[in-house]
Amino acid sequence: MEGLVVVVKRSDVIIVGAGIAGLVAAYECLNQGKSVLIIERNTEEHFGGLAKLSFGGMALVGTPLQKRLGIKDTPAIALEDWNSFANFGADDVLPKKWAEQYVHESVGQVYHWLANLDLNFFPVVNWVERGLYHRGNSVPRYHVLWGTGYRLVERFEELLKKYLQNGKLKYLFEHKVTDLIKENGRIVGCIAEQEKTESKDLLFYADHVIVATGGITGCLDKVREHWYKPWGQAPKEMLNGSHPYADGLVHEAVSRHGGNLTHLDKMWNYAAGIPNPKPQFEAHGLSLIPCKSALWLDHSGRRIGPEPMMTGFDTNELCRRISQLEKPHTWQLLNWRIAAKELAVSGSEHNPMIRDRKLVSFLKEILLGNHRLIRQLQKESDHFIVAKNLHELVDKMNQLNGDQSINYEVLKQEITQYDDVIKRGKGQWNDDQLRRILHARSWRSDKFRTCAPKPILDPSAGPLIAIKLRLITRKSLGGIQTDLQSRVLDKLGAPIDGLYAVGEAAGFGGGGASGFKSLEGTFLSGCILTARAAAKSIHENLS
């Protein structure tokens, strides 16, 4: 530590990261009478991290809302679904335990706990990740927080304010934690530097240190380094749907002090990204919730097949297929009618009616179509192409590409073949995409967001739309290995005294609670569960 400028600041608990996992951990520790210092690398403006930008969806099991809607869900059903998607290995003892804990405790530790904090869910449960080759969610369990992740963060900011005023809580923004401090085998603090100047290192001491720094998917080089090897090489072009500070820097510090990192090659990325029209960093992307009724095409305008690509069933499989295409971009081909009913952008920013809790305006957009969003994307994004006819659309697609890779006759044939099947009538819809659309529409909440099939080239449904898409990174499924008390474990499986990891940093529990792929909506709730476990462990003084 030679040359360090030592500024000793002692707290009961240091939390590295002011995302939702860090805020929940802070709230719980403060309620127990602890003093807390939160060290955040970003500016105060980004308080709450990616949670503040999130849609606010959570997979919850056996909730009163599910029961009210006639959904028969139990921890046993959910665990079977989870294990099917996770495809756990024999050594995944702790991820399996975290999965079991999640399905049993999400209703009490998340749903009811949030309700007691005046945080409620929209009275509809969506059915996502239904499964394709493997069983996914057998029943709808995707609950959307009324107010999105923005309201979640806003509420915890309100709850923490009194502790800020009485001096029990302190924030330190724009400081990057570069290492941990270890004395006599115990973690007793961390070393940080001022992010802007990098001119000096500061030492902070505490009885307990909680790592809540997110994952590694904000660093595209790290994503490529840890890309899942059976899929081959990572796509040459990817968008960043996380944040550059999600770079694994503190993961590396934990590893240097003996912590075990697992499953960093498991990630939850998305298949439908476009460049953010208002980028805040390099390769900044927006993650679209793609349309079920759109045709998903490769770079040349050919429908990807033989099995059509379609959202809502297996996001991980979509990413696998895209990563193995000849070129790293794809297209969705649709019309205005489909886009207005089905298209969405993931996150709070592009869902102001839910974020701001404007119920009447939200219901109006659901019933009449979200034309506001479509016009916004048309205005702001050159990757969102609108045209009066197919000739004009092809010209604009090729203009964006800077080549002639889209052939008009090829694209016309792909669309016409699909439209002809629709025209034969429902009893003769021999197309997997149409069959899945019918299945999606069988659940009443999804019926409002999925069009009844009609020909794409129907003039009354226009204009036509083409969206150029790239794979976009999002969440790390692996991370720092922890036990059920969120204590960081060494490579022999023993807890490292004084050190905890929560949220995405811990792979949402155990260094990879979701296994190979998530049922979706297990992330915000996973942050809450792991953070509450850490605070309880500290209160019980387990380390």
C-alpha positions in Angstrom: 0.0 0.0 0.0 3.0 2.3 -0.4 2.2 5.7 -1.8 -1.5 5.6 -0.9 -3.1 8.7 0.6 -4.9 7.1 3.5 -8.2 8.6 4.5 -9.7 6.3 7.2 -13.5 6.4 7.2 -15.1 3.6 9.2 -18.7 2.4 8.8 -20.5 -0.7 9.9 -21.2 -1.6 6.3 -19.7 -0.6 3.0 -21.8 -1.3 -0.1 -20.0 -1.0 -3.5 -22.6 0.0 -6.0 -25.8 2.1 -5.8 -28.0 -0.2 -8.0 -31.2 -1.7 -6.6 -29.3 -4.6 -4.9 -27.1 -2.1 -3.1 -30.1 0.1 -2.2 -32.1 -2.8 -0.8 -29.1 -4.0 1.2 -28.5 -0.5 2.6 -32.2 -0.1 3.6 -32.2 -3.4 5.4 -28.9 -2.8 7.2 -30.0 0.7 8.2 -33.2 -0.6 9.6 -31.0 -2.9 11.8 -29.2 0.2 13.2 -26.0 -0.2 11.1 -24.2 2.8 9.6 -23.7 2.4 5.8 -21.4 3.9 3.2 -22.4 3.4 -0.4 -19.6 3.9 -2.9 -20.8 4.4 -6.5 -18.6 4.8 -9.5 -21.2 6.7 -11.6 -22.6 10.2 -11.0 -25.5 10.9 -8.7 -27.7 11.4 -11.7 -27.4 7.6 -12.4 -28.5 6.7 -8.8 -30.2 3.3 -9.0 -28.2 2.0 -11.9 -29.8 -0.1 -14.6 -32.8 -0.9 -12.3 -34.0 2.7 -12.8 -34.0 2.2 -16.5 -35.7 -1.2 -16.4 -39.2 -2.2 -17.2 -39.8 -3.5 -13.7 -40.8 -7.1 -14.6 -40.4 -9.8 -12.0 -41.1 -13.6 -12.1 -43.0 -14.3 -8.9 -44.6 -17.5 -7.8 -47.9 -18.2 -6.2 -48.9 -14.5 -5.8 -52.4 -13.3 -4.8 -52.5 -11.6 -8.3 -51.9 -15.0 -10.0 -54.6 -16.6 -7.9 -57.1 -13.8 -8.7 -56.4 -14.4 -12.4 -57.0 -18.1 -12.1 -53.3 -19.0 -12.5 -52.4 -22.2 -10.6 -48.7 -21.7 -9.8 -46.7 -23.4 -7.0 -43.0 -23.5 -6.0 -42.9 -27.1 -7.3 -44.1 -26.1 -10.8 -41.8 -23.1 -10.9 -38.8 -25.2 -9.8 -39.4 -27.7 -12.5 -39.6 -24.9 -15.1 -36.5 -23.3 -13.7 -34.5 -26.5 -13.7 -35.6 -27.2 -17.3 -34.3 -23.8 -18.6 -31.3 -23.7 -16.3 -29.9 -27.1 -17.4 -27.8 -27.2 -14.2 -24.6 -29.3 -14.1 -23.7 -31.7 -11.3 -21.5 -29.1 -9.6 -24.1 -26.4 -9.5 -25.0 -27.1 -5.9 -25.4 -23.5 -4.8 -27.2 -22.2 -7.9 -29.7 -25.0 -7.4 -30.2 -24.0 -3.8 -30.7 -20.4 -4.8 -33.2 -21.4 -7.4 -35.1 -23.4 -4.8 -35.0 -20.5 -2.4 -36.2 -18.1 -5.0 -39.3 -20.1 -6.0 -40.3 -20.6 -2.3 -39.6 -17.1 -1.1 -40.4 -14.7 -4.0 -44.0 -14.2 -2.9 -43.1 -13.3 0.7 -39.7 -11.8 0.4 -40.5 -9.8 -2.8 -44.2 -9.5 -3.6 -45.6 -8.9 -0.1 -42.4 -7.0 1.1 -42.7 -4.5 -1.8 -46.5 -4.1 -1.2 -45.7 -3.2 2.4 -43.4 -0.5 1.0 -46.2 0.9 -1.1 -44.9 -0.7 -4.3 -47.5 -2.5 -6.3 -47.9 -4.5 -9.5 -50.1 -3.8 -12.5 -53.1 -6.2 -12.3 -52.0 -8.3 -15.2 -49.5 -11.2 -15.3 -47.7 -11.8 -18.6 -46.6 -15.1 -20.0 -43.0 -14.8 -21.2 -40.3 -17.4 -22.0 -42.8 -20.2 -22.6 -40.1 -22.5 -23.8 -39.3 -23.9 -27.3 -37.2 -27.1 -27.2 -37.3 -27.2 -23.4 -40.0 -26.4 -20.9 -40.0 -22.7 -19.9 -42.7 -20.9 -17.9 -45.6 -23.4 -17.7 -47.8 -20.6 -16.5 -47.8 -16.8 -16.6 -45.8 -15.3 -13.7 -44.2 -12.1 -15.1 -45.4 -9.3 -12.9 -44.8 -5.7 -13.9 -44.2 -3.1 -11.2 -46.6 -0.2 -11.6 -44.2 2.7 -12.2 -41.5 0.5 -13.7 -38.0 0.2 -12.3 -38.0 4.0 -12.1 -40.6 3.9 -9.4 -38.7 1.1 -7.6 -35.6 3.2 -7.3 -37.5 6.4 -6.6 -39.2 4.7 -3.6 -36.0 3.4 -2.1 -34.5 6.9 -2.5 -37.4 8.2 -0.5 -37.0 5.4 2.2 -33.3 6.1 2.5 -33.6 9.9 2.9 -34.2 9.9 6.6 -31.0 7.9 7.2 -29.1 10.3 5.0 -30.4 13.2 7.1 -29.5 11.6 10.4 -26.0 10.7 9.3 -26.3 6.9 9.4 -26.1 6.7 5.6 -23.5 8.4 3.3 -23.1 8.3 -0.4 -19.8 8.7 -2.3 -20.4 9.1 -6.0 -17.8 9.1 -8.8 -15.4 6.9 -6.9 -14.1 3.6 -8.4 -13.3 0.7 -6.1 -10.1 -0.9 -7.3 -9.4 -3.3 -4.5 -10.4 -4.8 -1.2 -8.5 -4.5 2.1 -7.8 -7.8 3.8 -6.4 -8.2 7.4 -5.9 -11.4 9.2 -8.0 -13.3 6.7 -10.9 -11.0 6.9 -12.1 -8.3 4.4 -12.2 -5.1 6.4 -12.7 -2.4 3.7 -11.9 -1.3 0.2 -9.6 1.0 -1.8 -11.2 3.6 -4.1 -10.0 6.3 -6.4 -11.7 9.4 -7.6 -13.1 8.5 -11.0 -12.4 11.9 -12.6 -8.9 12.6 -11.3 -7.5 9.1 -10.6 -4.9 11.1 -8.6 -5.2 9.4 -5.2 -6.4 6.3 -3.5 -8.6 6.3 -0.5 -9.0 3.6 2.1 -12.4 2.9 3.6 -12.9 0.5 6.5 -16.0 -1.4 7.7 -17.0 -4.5 9.5 -18.7 -5.8 6.4 -18.3 -5.2 2.7 -21.1 -5.9 0.2 -20.3 -6.1 -3.5 -23.2 -4.8 -5.6 -21.5 -3.7 -8.8 -23.5 -5.5 -11.4 -22.0 -7.9 -14.0 -19.5 -7.8 -16.9 -21.8 -7.2 -19.9 -21.1 -3.5 -20.0 -17.6 -4.3 -21.3 -17.9 -5.8 -24.8 -14.3 -7.0 -24.7 -15.2 -9.0 -21.6 -18.3 -10.4 -23.3 -16.2 -11.6 -26.2 -13.6 -13.0 -23.8 -16.2 -15.1 -21.9 -18.5 -15.8 -24.9 -20.1 -19.3 -24.6 -17.6 -21.5 -26.5 -20.1 -24.0 -28.0 -21.6 -21.1 -29.9 -18.4 -20.2 -31.6 -17.2 -16.7 -32.0 -19.1 -13.7 -30.6 -20.8 -11.6 -33.2 -18.4 -9.0 -34.7 -21.0 -6.2 -34.0 -22.8 -6.0 -30.7 -24.6 -3.3 -28.9 -24.2 -2.5 -25.2 -27.4 -2.7 -23.3 -25.8 -2.5 -19.9 -23.3 0.2 -18.9 -19.5 0.5 -19.3 -19.0 0.5 -15.6 -20.4 -3.1 -15.5 -16.9 -4.2 -16.4 -16.0 -6.8 -13.7 -13.4 -4.7 -12.0 -14.5 -5.6 -8.5 -15.0 -9.2 -9.6 -11.3 -9.3 -10.3 -10.5 -7.8 -6.9 -12.7 -10.4 -5.2 -10.8 -13.1 -7.2 -7.5 -11.7 -6.1 -8.5 -12.2 -2.5 -9.6 -15.8 -3.0 -13.2 -15.4 -4.1 -14.6 -17.9 -6.6 -16.0 -16.6 -9.9 -18.2 -19.0 -11.8 -20.3 -19.2 -15.0 -19.1 -15.9 -16.5 -19.8 -17.4 -19.9 -23.5 -17.5 -19.1 -25.2 -14.3 -20.1 -28.7 -13.0 -20.7 -28.5 -11.0 -23.9 -31.2 -9.9 -26.3 -31.7 -10.5 -30.0 -33.3 -7.2 -31.0 -31.1 -4.2 -30.3 -30.9 -0.9 -32.2 -28.4 1.9 -31.6 -29.6 4.3 -29.0 -30.5 7.5 -30.9 -29.2 9.5 -27.9 -26.1 7.5 -27.0 -24.3 8.1 -23.7 -21.4 5.8 -24.4 -19.9 3.8 -27.3 -22.2 1.2 -28.9 -25.0 2.2 -26.6 -28.1 0.3 -27.6 -31.8 0.1 -27.0 -33.4 -3.3 -26.5 -36.6 -3.7 -28.4 -39.3 -6.2 -27.4 -39.7 -7.5 -30.9 -43.1 -8.2 -32.6 -44.4 -11.7 -32.6 -46.2 -11.1 -35.9 -43.1 -9.7 -37.7 -41.1 -11.8 -40.1 -37.5 -12.2 -38.8 -35.1 -12.0 -41.7 -31.3 -12.4 -42.2 -29.0 -9.8 -43.7 -30.2 -10.7 -47.3 -33.9 -10.4 -46.6 -34.5 -14.2 -46.3 -36.7 -15.5 -43.6 -34.6 -17.2 -40.9 -35.5 -20.8 -40.8 -36.5 -23.5 -41.3 -38.0 -22.9 -37.9 -39.1 -19.2 -37.8 -37.6 -16.9 -35.2 -40.1 -15.5 -32.8 -40.0 -13.8 -29.4 -41.7 -14.9 -26.2 -40.5 -18.5 -26.1 -36.7 -18.8 -25.8 -34.7 -15.6 -25.8 -31.4 -17.5 -25.4 -32.1 -19.6 -28.4 -32.7 -16.5 -30.5 -29.3 -15.1 -29.5 -27.7 -18.5 -30.3 -29.1 -18.5 -33.8 -28.2 -14.9 -34.5 -24.6 -15.4 -33.3 -24.2 -18.1 -35.9 -25.6 -16.2 -38.9 -23.3 -15.2 -41.8 -23.6 -11.5 -40.8 -24.3 -10.0 -37.4 -27.4 -8.1 -38.2 -31.0 -9.2 -38.9 -34.2 -7.5 -39.9 -37.8 -7.5 -38.7 -40.3 -6.9 -41.4 -43.8 -5.8 -40.4 -46.4 -3.1 -40.9 -47.7 -0.2 -38.9 -50.7 -2.2 -37.6 -48.4 -4.8 -36.1 -45.9 -2.3 -34.7 -48.6 -0.2 -33.0 -50.0 -3.2 -31.2 -46.9 -5.3 -30.5 -43.7 -3.3 -30.5 -42.2 -2.0 -27.3 -38.8 -0.8 -26.1 -37.6 -2.4 -22.9 -37.2 0.0 -20.0 -38.8 2.9 -18.2 -37.6 5.7 -20.6 -39.8 4.6 -23.5 -42.8 3.5 -21.4 -43.8 6.8 -19.8 -47.4 5.9 -19.2 -46.4 2.9 -17.0 -43.4 4.8 -15.5 -45.5 7.8 -14.6 -48.5 5.7 -13.5 -50.9 7.2 -16.0 -53.5 4.5 -16.1 -56.0 6.0 -18.5 -53.3 6.9 -21.0 -51.7 3.5 -20.7 -55.0 1.6 -21.3 -55.6 3.9 -24.3 -52.3 2.9 -25.9 -53.0 -0.8 -25.2 -56.5 -0.6 -26.8 -55.8 1.8 -29.7 -52.1 1.0 -30.3 -48.9 2.8 -29.2 -48.7 5.1 -32.2 -46.7 7.6 -30.1 -43.8 5.1 -29.7 -43.8 4.2 -33.4 -43.7 7.9 -34.5 -40.9 8.5 -32.0 -38.8 5.6 -33.3 -39.5 6.7 -36.9 -38.3 10.2 -36.1 -35.2 9.3 -34.0 -33.8 6.1 -35.4 -32.3 5.5 -38.8 -32.6 1.8 -38.1 -36.4 2.1 -38.0 -37.5 2.4 -41.6 -41.0 3.3 -42.8 -42.1 3.1 -46.4 -45.3 3.4 -48.4 -44.5 0.3 -50.5 -42.1 -2.6 -50.7 -39.9 -1.0 -53.5 -39.3 2.0 -51.3 -38.7 -0.1 -48.3 -36.0 -2.2 -50.1 -34.3 0.9 -51.4 -34.2 2.4 -47.9 -32.9 -0.9 -46.4 -30.1 -1.0 -48.9 -29.3 2.6 -48.4 -28.9 2.0 -44.7 -26.6 -1.0 -45.4 -24.6 0.9 -48.0 -24.9 -2.1 -50.4 -27.5 -4.1 -52.4 -27.8 -7.1 -50.1 -31.6 -6.9 -50.0 -33.1 -8.2 -53.3 -36.6 -6.9 -54.0 -37.8 -10.2 -55.6 -36.4 -12.3 -52.8 -38.0 -10.3 -50.1 -41.3 -10.1 -51.9 -41.4 -13.9 -52.2 -40.7 -14.4 -48.5 -43.5 -12.1 -47.5 -45.9 -13.3 -50.1 -45.4 -17.0 -49.1 -46.3 -16.1 -45.5 -49.2 -13.9 -46.5 -50.6 -16.7 -48.7 -50.7 -19.1 -45.8 -52.7 -16.5 -43.8 -55.2 -16.0 -46.6 -56.0 -19.7 -46.7 -57.9 -19.4 -43.4 -57.2 -20.4 -39.8 -57.9 -24.1 -40.4 -55.0 -24.3 -42.9 -52.4 -22.2 -41.1 -49.5 -24.6 -41.5 -46.7 -22.3 -40.3 -45.0 -22.5 -36.9 -45.0 -18.8 -36.4 -48.8 -18.7 -36.8 -49.3 -21.6 -34.5 -47.2 -19.8 -31.8 -49.2 -16.6 -32.4 -52.4 -18.5 -31.7 -50.9 -19.9 -28.6 -49.8 -16.5 -27.4 -53.2 -15.0 -28.0 -54.8 -17.8 -25.9 -53.7 -15.9 -22.8 -55.9 -12.9 -22.3 -53.2 -10.3 -21.3 -51.0 -11.3 -24.3 -54.0 -11.2 -26.6 -54.1 -7.4 -26.1 -50.4 -7.2 -27.3 -50.5 -9.7 -30.2 -52.3 -9.1 -33.5 -54.8 -11.5 -35.0 -52.9 -12.7 -38.1 -53.5 -10.7 -41.3 -51.4 -10.4 -44.4 -48.4 -8.1 -43.9 -48.8 -6.5 -47.4 -52.4 -5.7 -46.7 -52.6 -2.0 -47.9 -55.0 -1.1 -45.0 -52.3 -2.2 -42.4 -49.5 0.0 -43.8 -47.2 1.6 -44.2 -44.5 -1.0 -44.1 -41.7 -1.1 -41.6 -38.3 -2.7 -41.5 -36.1 -2.6 -38.3 -32.4 -3.4 -38.5 -31.4 -5.3 -35.4 -28.2 -6.5 -33.7 -27.6 -8.6 -30.6 -27.5 -6.4 -27.5 -25.8 -7.4 -24.2 -27.7 -7.1 -21.0 -27.1 -9.2 -17.9 -24.5 -11.6 -16.5 -26.0 -14.9 -15.3 -22.7 -15.9 -13.7 -20.6 -14.1 -11.1 -19.2 -14.2 -7.6 -20.1 -17.5 -5.9 -22.1 -17.0 -2.7 -23.9 -19.2 -0.2 -27.6 -18.7 0.8 -26.5 -15.9 3.2 -24.9 -14.0 0.3 -21.4 -14.6 1.8 -18.7 -14.8 -0.8 -17.1 -18.2 -1.0 -13.5 -19.1 -1.7 -12.4 -21.7 -4.2 -12.8 -24.4 -1.5 -16.4 -23.3 -0.7 -15.6 -21.6 2.6 -17.0 -18.1 3.4 -14.6 -15.2 3.2 -15.1 -13.3 6.4 -16.6 -9.9 6.1 -17.4 -10.1 2.3 -20.8 -10.4 0.6 -22.0 -10.2 -3.0 -25.5 -9.5 -4.1 -27.6 -9.0 -7.3 -26.0 -9.4 -10.7 -22.5 -9.4 -9.2 -23.4 -12.7 -7.5 -25.1 -14.1 -10.6 -28.3 -13.3 -8.7 -27.2 -15.8 -6.1 -24.6 -18.6 -5.9 -22.7 -17.3 -8.9 -25.3 -18.4 -11.4 -28.8 -19.0 -10.0 -30.4 -19.1 -13.4 -28.0 -21.6 -14.9 -27.9 -21.5 -18.7 -30.9 -19.3 -19.2 -33.5 -17.4 -17.2 -37.2 -17.7 -17.0 -37.1 -13.8 -17.4 -38.0 -11.5 -14.6 -35.6 -13.2 -12.2 -33.2 -10.2 -12.0 -34.8 -7.4 -10.1 -36.3 -9.9 -7.7 -33.0 -11.8 -7.5 -31.4 -8.5 -6.5 -33.9 -8.1 -3.7 -33.6 -11.6 -2.4 -29.8 -11.7 -2.4 -29.6 -8.2 -0.8 -32.0 -9.1 1.9 -30.1 -12.3 2.6 -26.9 -10.4 3.0 -28.4 -7.9 5.4 -30.0 -10.7 7.5 -26.6 -12.5 7.6 -24.9 -9.3 8.8 -27.6 -8.7 11.4 -27.1 -12.3 12.7 -23.3 -11.7 12.6 -22.6 -14.9 10.6 -19.2 -13.6 9.6 
